[in-house]
Amino acid sequence: MIIGGGAAVAVLAAFGRTSRSREGTFSGGALGFLGSASLSSFMLVTAFLIAGSWSNLNTARGHTWDEARSLNAAYTDADASTRPLLRAYVTDVIGPDFRAMSHGSADSGTWAGLDAVRSHVEALPDSAQRTTMLADLDDVYTKRQIRLADATASLPAPLYPALIGTGLLVLLYAPIAGLTFQRREAVALGLVGAVVGFGVYLVLHMTHPYSGPVHVTPVAYQQSLDRFSQLSQQN
């Protein structure tokens, strides 16, 4: 917002001192067209990016709950020797795995933990429970792969320069329309620039579902740990 407000005042200082800016010689129809076109362009790009980013965020959040439900089912069917390994895996997901996903990658140690669970189950005596446990783990592997794919989700890159360009176009329109570099005008346009800057900031920090101020949290896995404790007490 500070950068947006400063950019607005700087644009006004650079373009608001000309005779055309002081006299406002453009026709009202032309000014109305330019103003609506610049504002509509910014709103269109912003709305598209926010809607797309929010959709990616909700999809990624839903996938964490899908994996958590699969883990709950795996823990329910697991024997006493496998349950601690599943709990350790979920703990790793909450910690290093989510930290790695904020950078668009997966934690190798968490992968190793899940592989250790499967190796342990495969070494158990052949039984109906072992078959069920392996099927549950296959489902967990699938849900984990989907979750990791969400960590690299993004929208088309050219839209972000378009967002910044249309935001600057909105600010540039004011001095073209005749707004001069006076204190009250500068404050008014600075507030508009702050709003535009905040919109740009919000969109740029919603790019990936696992990073930025608005992101997916591991609450689903924390609830799985609570569910594990309940199941252990029941048995």
Contacts in CASP RR format, 6 or more apart in sequence:
PFRMAT RR
TARGET T0000
AUTHOR 0000-0000-0000
METHOD contacts of the structure
MODEL  1
MIIGGGAAVAVLAAFGRTSRSREGTFSGGALGFLGSASLSSFMLVTAFLI
AGSWSNLNTARGHTWDEARSLNAAYTDADASTRPLLRAYVTDVIGPDFRA
MSHGSADSGTWAGLDAVRSHVEALPDSAQRTTMLADLDDVYTKRQIRLAD
ATASLPAPLYPALIGTGLLVLLYAPIAGLTFQRREAVALGLVGAVVGFGV
YLVLHMTHPYSGPVHVTPVAYQQSLDRFSQLSQQN
1 193 0 8 1.000
1 194 0 8 1.000
1 195 0 8 1.000
1 197 0 8 1.000
1 198 0 8 1.000
1 201 0 8 1.000
2 194 0 8 1.000
3 197 0 8 1.000
4 171 0 8 1.000
4 190 0 8 1.000
4 193 0 8 1.000
4 194 0 8 1.000
4 196 0 8 1.000
4 197 0 8 1.000
4 200 0 8 1.000
5 190 0 8 1.000
5 191 0 8 1.000
5 193 0 8 1.000
5 194 0 8 1.000
5 197 0 8 1.000
6 190 0 8 1.000
6 193 0 8 1.000
7 168 0 8 1.000
7 171 0 8 1.000
7 193 0 8 1.000
8 171 0 8 1.000
8 174 0 8 1.000
8 189 0 8 1.000
8 190 0 8 1.000
8 192 0 8 1.000
8 193 0 8 1.000
8 194 0 8 1.000
8 196 0 8 1.000
9 186 0 8 1.000
9 189 0 8 1.000
9 190 0 8 1.000
11 168 0 8 1.000
11 171 0 8 1.000
11 172 0 8 1.000
11 174 0 8 1.000
11 175 0 8 1.000
12 171 0 8 1.000
12 174 0 8 1.000
12 175 0 8 1.000
12 179 0 8 1.000
12 181 0 8 1.000
12 185 0 8 1.000
12 186 0 8 1.000
12 189 0 8 1.000
13 181 0 8 1.000
13 186 0 8 1.000
14 175 0 8 1.000
15 21 0 8 1.000
15 172 0 8 1.000
15 175 0 8 1.000
15 176 0 8 1.000
16 22 0 8 1.000
16 175 0 8 1.000
16 178 0 8 1.000
16 179 0 8 1.000
16 180 0 8 1.000
16 181 0 8 1.000
17 180 0 8 1.000
17 181 0 8 1.000
20 26 0 8 1.000
20 178 0 8 1.000
21 175 0 8 1.000
21 176 0 8 1.000
21 178 0 8 1.000
21 179 0 8 1.000
21 180 0 8 1.000
22 178 0 8 1.000
22 180 0 8 1.000
23 178 0 8 1.000
24 177 0 8 1.000
24 178 0 8 1.000
26 176 0 8 1.000
26 177 0 8 1.000
26 178 0 8 1.000
31 176 0 8 1.000
31 177 0 8 1.000
34 173 0 8 1.000
34 176 0 8 1.000
34 177 0 8 1.000
35 173 0 8 1.000
35 177 0 8 1.000
38 166 0 8 1.000
38 167 0 8 1.000
38 169 0 8 1.000
38 170 0 8 1.000
38 172 0 8 1.000
38 173 0 8 1.000
39 170 0 8 1.000
39 173 0 8 1.000
41 166 0 8 1.000
41 169 0 8 1.000
42 163 0 8 1.000
42 166 0 8 1.000
42 167 0 8 1.000
42 169 0 8 1.000
42 170 0 8 1.000
42 196 0 8 1.000
45 159 0 8 1.000
45 162 0 8 1.000
45 163 0 8 1.000
45 166 0 8 1.000
46 163 0 8 1.000
46 199 0 8 1.000
46 203 0 8 1.000
48 159 0 8 1.000
49 155 0 8 1.000
49 159 0 8 1.000
49 160 0 8 1.000
49 163 0 8 1.000
49 203 0 8 1.000
49 206 0 8 1.000
50 202 0 8 1.000
50 203 0 8 1.000
50 206 0 8 1.000
52 155 0 8 1.000
53 155 0 8 1.000
53 203 0 8 1.000
53 206 0 8 1.000
53 207 0 8 1.000
53 209 0 8 1.000
54 206 0 8 1.000
56 150 0 8 1.000
56 153 0 8 1.000
56 154 0 8 1.000
56 155 0 8 1.000
56 209 0 8 1.000
57 206 0 8 1.000
57 209 0 8 1.000
57 214 0 8 1.000
57 215 0 8 1.000
57 216 0 8 1.000
59 150 0 8 1.000
59 153 0 8 1.000
59 209 0 8 1.000
60 147 0 8 1.000
60 150 0 8 1.000
60 151 0 8 1.000
60 153 0 8 1.000
60 209 0 8 1.000
60 210 0 8 1.000
60 216 0 8 1.000
61 209 0 8 1.000
61 216 0 8 1.000
62 220 0 8 1.000
63 143 0 8 1.000
63 146 0 8 1.000
63 147 0 8 1.000
63 150 0 8 1.000
64 147 0 8 1.000
64 216 0 8 1.000
64 218 0 8 1.000
64 220 0 8 1.000
64 221 0 8 1.000
65 220 0 8 1.000
66 143 0 8 1.000
66 146 0 8 1.000
67 140 0 8 1.000
67 143 0 8 1.000
67 144 0 8 1.000
67 146 0 8 1.000
67 147 0 8 1.000
67 220 0 8 1.000
67 221 0 8 1.000
68 220 0 8 1.000
68 221 0 8 1.000
68 223 0 8 1.000
68 224 0 8 1.000
70 136 0 8 1.000
70 139 0 8 1.000
70 140 0 8 1.000
70 143 0 8 1.000
71 86 0 8 1.000
71 89 0 8 1.000
71 90 0 8 1.000
71 140 0 8 1.000
71 221 0 8 1.000
71 224 0 8 1.000
72 224 0 8 1.000
72 227 0 8 1.000
72 228 0 8 1.000
73 136 0 8 1.000
73 139 0 8 1.000
74 86 0 8 1.000
74 133 0 8 1.000
74 136 0 8 1.000
74 137 0 8 1.000
74 139 0 8 1.000
74 140 0 8 1.000
75 83 0 8 1.000
75 86 0 8 1.000
75 87 0 8 1.000
75 224 0 8 1.000
75 227 0 8 1.000
75 228 0 8 1.000
75 231 0 8 1.000
76 231 0 8 1.000
77 129 0 8 1.000
77 132 0 8 1.000
77 133 0 8 1.000
77 136 0 8 1.000
78 86 0 8 1.000
78 121 0 8 1.000
78 133 0 8 1.000
78 136 0 8 1.000
79 124 0 8 1.000
79 129 0 8 1.000
79 133 0 8 1.000
80 235 0 8 1.000
81 120 0 8 1.000
81 124 0 8 1.000
82 117 0 8 1.000
82 120 0 8 1.000
82 121 0 8 1.000
82 124 0 8 1.000
82 133 0 8 1.000
83 228 0 8 1.000
83 232 0 8 1.000
85 113 0 8 1.000
85 116 0 8 1.000
85 117 0 8 1.000
85 120 0 8 1.000
86 117 0 8 1.000
86 228 0 8 1.000
87 225 0 8 1.000
87 228 0 8 1.000
88 113 0 8 1.000
89 110 0 8 1.000
89 113 0 8 1.000
89 114 0 8 1.000
89 117 0 8 1.000
90 221 0 8 1.000
90 224 0 8 1.000
90 225 0 8 1.000
90 228 0 8 1.000
91 225 0 8 1.000
92 107 0 8 1.000
92 109 0 8 1.000
92 110 0 8 1.000
92 113 0 8 1.000
93 110 0 8 1.000
93 218 0 8 1.000
93 221 0 8 1.000
94 218 0 8 1.000
94 221 0 8 1.000
94 222 0 8 1.000
94 225 0 8 1.000
95 218 0 8 1.000
96 107 0 8 1.000
96 109 0 8 1.000
96 110 0 8 1.000
97 106 0 8 1.000
97 107 0 8 1.000
97 110 0 8 1.000
98 210 0 8 1.000
98 217 0 8 1.000
98 218 0 8 1.000
99 107 0 8 1.000
100 106 0 8 1.000
100 107 0 8 1.000
100 110 0 8 1.000
101 147 0 8 1.000
101 148 0 8 1.000
101 151 0 8 1.000
101 210 0 8 1.000
102 151 0 8 1.000
102 208 0 8 1.000
102 210 0 8 1.000
102 211 0 8 1.000
102 212 0 8 1.000
102 215 0 8 1.000
103 211 0 8 1.000
104 151 0 8 1.000
104 152 0 8 1.000
104 208 0 8 1.000
104 210 0 8 1.000
104 211 0 8 1.000
105 151 0 8 1.000
106 148 0 8 1.000
106 151 0 8 1.000
114 137 0 8 1.000
114 140 0 8 1.000
114 141 0 8 1.000
114 144 0 8 1.000
117 137 0 8 1.000
118 134 0 8 1.000
118 137 0 8 1.000
118 141 0 8 1.000
121 130 0 8 1.000
121 133 0 8 1.000
121 134 0 8 1.000
121 137 0 8 1.000
122 134 0 8 1.000
124 130 0 8 1.000
124 133 0 8 1.000
150 209 0 8 1.000
150 210 0 8 1.000
150 216 0 8 1.000
151 208 0 8 1.000
151 209 0 8 1.000
151 210 0 8 1.000
152 208 0 8 1.000
153 208 0 8 1.000
153 209 0 8 1.000
154 207 0 8 1.000
154 208 0 8 1.000
155 207 0 8 1.000
160 203 0 8 1.000
160 204 0 8 1.000
160 207 0 8 1.000
163 200 0 8 1.000
163 203 0 8 1.000
163 204 0 8 1.000
164 200 0 8 1.000
167 196 0 8 1.000
167 197 0 8 1.000
167 200 0 8 1.000
170 192 0 8 1.000
170 193 0 8 1.000
170 196 0 8 1.000
171 189 0 8 1.000
171 192 0 8 1.000
171 193 0 8 1.000
171 196 0 8 1.000
174 189 0 8 1.000
174 192 0 8 1.000
175 181 0 8 1.000
179 185 0 8 1.000
179 189 0 8 1.000
202 214 0 8 1.000
205 211 0 8 1.000
205 212 0 8 1.000
205 213 0 8 1.000
205 214 0 8 1.000
206 212 0 8 1.000
206 214 0 8 1.000
208 215 0 8 1.000
209 215 0 8 1.000
209 216 0 8 1.000
210 216 0 8 1.000
END
